[in-house]
C-alpha cells in the first residue's frame, strides 16, 4: 500500500535545514578565523550567528522528520516550518536559499491533502444520523430522498 506523505515538502524542508546547518558551520569557522586574527568582537558576532543558524537548521530538519512521521499534522508543522524559516534570516538563512526552500516546503506542507481514511477525519467526526425519520409513521414506506411528504400516503414526517 502506497502511503500518502508530503514528499516534496519533506525534501525541500530537509535541504533547507541542511543549508542552514552548513552556513552555521561556515560562520563558526569565520568566527574562529576572526578570533585568531584578534577581532574578538567580530568573532563573537559571527559565532552567535553561527550558533543561531545551526540551531534553527537543526529545528527545521527535525520538523521535516516529524512531517514525514506524522503527515496528518501537515498544517501545523507547515506553519512552524514557515515561521522557523523566516526566523532563520537572523542566523544567515542557509545562504538565503535555505529560507526560500524552507518557505516553499512549509507552504507545500500546509496545502498538502491527505485522504479521509488516512487522516482519520471519519473516525473523529462520524456521520450524523438524519434529523428526520427514514420511514413513514403512517404506512411504513421509506421516505424518498428530498421529499417533504410520504410518497405512499402523503403523511408529513414526524420530528
Secondary structure, DSSP 8 states (H G I E B T S, - for coil): ------HHHHHHHHHHHHHHHHHHHHHHHHHHHHHHTT-HHHHHHHHHHHHHHHHHHHHHHHHHHHHHH-GGGHHHHHHHHHHHHHHGGGGTTTTTHHHHHHHHHHHHHHH----HHHHTHHHHS-----SS-SB-TTT--B--TT-SB-TTT--B---
